[in-house]
Protein backbone atom coordinates (compact mmCIF):
# COMPACT_ATOMS: atom_id res chain seq x y z
CA UNK A 1 0.00 0.00 0.00
CA UNK A 2 1.11 3.52 -0.73
CA UNK A 3 1.81 5.93 2.12
CA UNK A 4 2.44 9.65 2.01
CA UNK A 5 4.33 11.42 4.74
CA UNK A 6 4.77 15.15 5.24
CA UNK A 7 7.18 16.94 7.51
CA UNK A 8 7.14 18.84 9.72
CA UNK A 9 3.66 18.48 11.14
CA UNK A 10 3.62 22.17 12.06
CA UNK A 11 5.95 25.13 11.90
CA UNK A 12 5.98 28.59 13.44
CA UNK A 13 8.34 30.88 11.57
CA UNK A 14 9.26 34.54 11.47
CA UNK A 15 8.60 36.79 8.49
CA UNK A 16 11.71 36.85 6.30
CA UNK A 17 13.01 33.49 7.46
CA UNK A 18 13.55 30.53 5.11
CA UNK A 19 11.25 27.54 4.85
CA UNK A 20 11.54 23.97 3.69
CA UNK A 21 8.63 21.52 3.76
CA UNK A 22 8.96 17.93 2.69
CA UNK A 23 6.82 15.15 1.30
CA UNK A 24 7.69 11.50 0.74
CA UNK A 25 5.71 8.81 -1.05
CA UNK A 26 6.36 5.17 -0.30
CA UNK A 27 5.09 2.18 -2.20
CA UNK A 28 4.63 3.85 -5.58
CA UNK A 29 7.25 4.37 -8.22
CA UNK A 30 7.18 7.38 -10.54
CA UNK A 31 4.13 9.09 -9.04
CA UNK A 32 2.91 12.49 -10.11
CA UNK A 33 3.37 14.81 -7.15
CA UNK A 34 1.53 17.99 -6.20
CA UNK A 35 1.71 20.80 -3.65
CA UNK A 36 -1.43 22.59 -2.48
CA UNK A 37 -1.95 25.53 -0.15
CA UNK A 38 -5.05 26.03 1.95
CA UNK A 39 -5.62 29.37 3.67
CA UNK A 40 -7.19 29.06 7.10
CA UNK A 41 -10.85 28.23 6.58
CA UNK A 42 -10.43 28.44 2.83
CA UNK A 43 -10.24 26.36 -0.27
CA UNK A 44 -7.23 24.61 -1.74
CA UNK A 45 -5.03 26.05 -4.42
CA UNK A 46 -2.65 23.94 -6.45
CA UNK A 47 0.87 25.41 -6.35
CA UNK A 48 3.15 22.97 -8.19
CA UNK A 49 3.13 19.61 -9.85
CA UNK A 50 5.85 17.24 -10.95
CA UNK A 51 5.66 14.21 -13.22
CA UNK A 52 9.29 13.17 -12.96
CA UNK A 53 12.50 13.70 -11.00
CA UNK A 54 14.02 17.11 -11.56
CA UNK A 55 10.96 18.51 -13.34
CA UNK A 56 8.53 20.85 -11.58
CA UNK A 57 5.78 22.97 -13.09
CA UNK A 58 4.48 26.06 -11.32
CA UNK A 59 0.74 26.62 -11.30
CA UNK A 60 0.47 29.68 -9.06
CA UNK A 61 3.19 32.14 -8.12
CA UNK A 62 3.28 32.71 -4.38
CA UNK A 63 7.02 33.44 -3.94
CA UNK A 64 7.56 29.75 -3.31
CA UNK A 65 9.59 27.16 -5.17
CA UNK A 66 9.46 23.41 -5.37
CA UNK A 67 11.93 20.71 -6.24
CA UNK A 68 11.86 16.97 -6.78
CA UNK A 69 15.31 15.66 -5.91
CA UNK A 70 14.25 11.99 -5.81
CA UNK A 71 11.45 9.95 -7.35
CA UNK A 72 9.66 9.72 -4.02
CA UNK A 73 10.40 13.17 -2.60
CA UNK A 74 8.90 16.62 -3.17
CA UNK A 75 10.20 19.74 -1.42
CA UNK A 76 8.52 23.14 -1.04
CA UNK A 77 10.70 26.06 -0.06
CA UNK A 78 11.29 29.76 0.06
CA UNK A 79 14.18 31.92 1.17
CA UNK A 80 11.96 34.62 2.68
CA UNK A 81 8.60 33.94 4.26
CA UNK A 82 5.73 36.41 4.05
CA UNK A 83 2.78 36.70 6.42
CA UNK A 84 0.58 35.58 3.53
CA UNK A 85 2.35 32.21 3.44
CA UNK A 86 0.54 31.11 6.59
CA UNK A 87 -1.84 28.23 6.07
CA UNK A 88 -2.02 24.50 5.55
CA UNK A 89 0.25 22.88 2.98
CA UNK A 90 -0.80 19.61 1.47
CA UNK A 91 1.17 17.26 -0.69
CA UNK A 92 -0.63 14.85 -2.98
CA UNK A 93 0.25 12.08 -5.40
CA UNK A 94 -1.39 10.43 -8.33
CA UNK A 95 -0.50 7.59 -10.62
CA UNK A 96 1.36 8.61 -13.71
CA UNK A 97 -0.12 8.74 -17.17
CA UNK A 98 -3.74 9.71 -17.68
CA UNK A 99 -5.03 8.72 -14.26
CA UNK A 100 -6.61 11.56 -12.32
CA UNK A 101 -7.16 10.49 -8.73
CA UNK A 102 -5.05 12.42 -6.27
CA UNK A 103 -4.34 11.19 -2.75
CA UNK A 104 -3.41 13.67 -0.08
CA UNK A 105 -0.95 13.65 2.78
CA UNK A 106 -1.74 14.77 6.34
CA UNK A 107 -0.52 18.32 5.73
CA UNK A 108 1.81 20.82 7.42
CA UNK A 109 0.38 23.74 9.38
CA UNK A 110 2.52 26.85 8.84
CA UNK A 111 2.17 29.98 10.95
CA UNK A 112 4.21 33.01 9.94
CA UNK A 113 4.54 35.73 12.59
CA UNK B 1 -8.96 28.78 -15.90
CA UNK B 2 -11.49 26.47 -14.33
CA UNK B 3 -13.62 27.91 -11.57
CA UNK B 4 -15.58 25.67 -9.23
CA UNK B 5 -18.41 27.12 -7.18
CA UNK B 6 -19.70 25.26 -4.16
CA UNK B 7 -23.10 26.62 -3.29
CA UNK B 8 -23.63 25.55 0.29
CA UNK B 9 -21.05 26.70 2.80
CA UNK B 10 -22.77 24.97 5.72
CA UNK B 11 -25.56 22.47 6.09
CA UNK B 12 -27.04 20.67 9.03
CA UNK B 13 -29.08 17.50 8.98
CA UNK B 14 -30.42 15.03 11.48
CA UNK B 15 -28.94 11.57 11.62
CA UNK B 16 -30.63 9.32 9.09
CA UNK B 17 -31.61 12.16 6.77
CA UNK B 18 -30.01 12.82 3.39
CA UNK B 19 -27.59 15.64 2.65
CA UNK B 20 -26.94 17.17 -0.76
CA UNK B 21 -23.99 19.36 -1.72
CA UNK B 22 -24.03 21.11 -5.06
CA UNK B 23 -21.21 22.41 -7.23
CA UNK B 24 -20.92 24.07 -10.61
CA UNK B 25 -17.94 24.42 -12.90
CA UNK B 26 -17.09 26.66 -15.82
CA UNK B 27 -14.74 24.82 -18.18
CA UNK B 28 -16.32 22.29 -20.53
CA UNK B 29 -12.90 20.63 -20.85
CA UNK B 30 -13.13 19.38 -17.26
CA UNK B 31 -13.65 15.65 -17.31
CA UNK B 32 -13.13 14.40 -13.80
CA UNK B 33 -14.97 15.43 -10.65
CA UNK B 34 -13.76 14.11 -7.27
CA UNK B 35 -15.09 14.78 -3.82
CA UNK B 36 -12.93 15.00 -0.73
CA UNK B 37 -13.70 15.04 2.97
CA UNK B 38 -11.66 16.98 5.48
CA UNK B 39 -11.94 16.61 9.23
CA UNK B 40 -10.68 19.39 11.47
CA UNK B 41 -6.93 19.92 11.17
CA UNK B 42 -6.42 16.95 8.88
CA UNK B 43 -5.60 16.31 5.27
CA UNK B 44 -8.12 15.52 2.56
CA UNK B 45 -9.61 12.08 2.29
CA UNK B 46 -10.86 10.93 -1.11
CA UNK B 47 -14.56 10.09 -0.95
CA UNK B 48 -15.92 9.41 -4.42
CA UNK B 49 -15.49 10.63 -7.96
CA UNK B 50 -17.26 10.72 -11.30
CA UNK B 51 -15.93 10.99 -14.82
CA UNK B 52 -17.58 12.84 -17.65
CA UNK B 53 -18.54 9.66 -19.53
CA UNK B 54 -21.23 8.84 -16.94
CA UNK B 55 -23.91 10.89 -15.22
CA UNK B 56 -24.37 8.89 -12.02
CA UNK B 57 -22.17 6.90 -9.70
CA UNK B 58 -22.97 5.26 -6.38
CA UNK B 59 -20.74 3.88 -3.67
CA UNK B 60 -22.70 2.60 -0.68
CA UNK B 61 -24.41 5.65 0.87
CA UNK B 62 -22.80 8.12 -1.53
CA UNK B 63 -24.25 9.14 -4.89
CA UNK B 64 -22.66 11.58 -7.31
CA UNK B 65 -24.67 13.11 -10.14
CA UNK B 66 -23.20 14.96 -13.10
CA UNK B 67 -25.13 17.22 -15.47
CA UNK B 68 -22.70 18.22 -18.20
CA UNK B 69 -25.15 20.49 -19.98
CA UNK B 70 -25.68 22.56 -16.85
CA UNK B 71 -22.04 22.08 -15.76
CA UNK B 72 -23.28 20.97 -12.39
CA UNK B 73 -22.48 18.05 -10.14
CA UNK B 74 -23.67 17.04 -6.72
CA UNK B 75 -22.90 14.74 -3.82
CA UNK B 76 -25.78 12.98 -2.10
CA UNK B 77 -25.14 11.35 1.25
CA UNK B 78 -28.01 9.07 2.27
CA UNK B 79 -28.77 7.77 5.76
CA UNK B 80 -26.31 10.23 7.28
CA UNK B 81 -24.35 9.35 10.39
CA UNK B 82 -22.58 11.65 12.89
CA UNK B 83 -19.22 10.50 11.52
CA UNK B 84 -20.18 12.02 8.17
CA UNK B 85 -19.72 15.42 9.80
CA UNK B 86 -16.80 17.17 8.06
CA UNK B 87 -16.01 19.70 5.38
CA UNK B 88 -16.66 18.37 1.89
CA UNK B 89 -14.78 19.76 -1.09
CA UNK B 90 -15.79 19.29 -4.69
CA UNK B 91 -13.22 19.63 -7.43
CA UNK B 92 -12.94 19.57 -11.18
CA UNK B 93 -9.98 18.37 -13.14
CA UNK B 94 -8.58 18.46 -16.61
CA UNK B 95 -5.36 17.12 -17.99
CA UNK B 96 -2.26 19.26 -17.79
CA UNK B 97 0.60 17.54 -19.51
CA UNK B 98 0.48 14.10 -17.98
CA UNK B 99 -0.46 15.46 -14.59
CA UNK B 100 -3.81 16.87 -13.66
CA UNK B 101 -4.94 20.19 -12.25
CA UNK B 102 -7.58 20.03 -9.57
CA UNK B 103 -9.62 23.17 -9.04
CA UNK B 104 -11.49 23.09 -5.73
CA UNK B 105 -14.67 24.62 -4.43
CA UNK B 106 -14.62 26.48 -1.13
CA UNK B 107 -15.94 23.57 0.90
CA UNK B 108 -19.22 22.82 2.62
CA UNK B 109 -19.32 22.07 6.31
CA UNK B 110 -21.75 19.26 7.02
CA UNK B 111 -23.00 18.73 10.54
CA UNK B 112 -24.98 15.59 11.31
CA UNK B 113 -26.69 15.73 14.67
CA UNK B 114 -27.84 12.60 16.50
Interface residues (C-beta under 8 A of the other chain):
Chain A: X32 X34 X42 X43 X44 X45 X46 X49 X50 X51 X57 X59 X90 X92 X94 X96 X97 X98 X100 X101 X102 X103 X104 X105 X106 X107 X109
Chain B: X32 X34 X36 X41 X42 X43 X44 X45 X46 X49 X51 X89 X93 X95 X96 X97 X98 X99 X100 X101 X102 X103 X104 X105 X106 X107
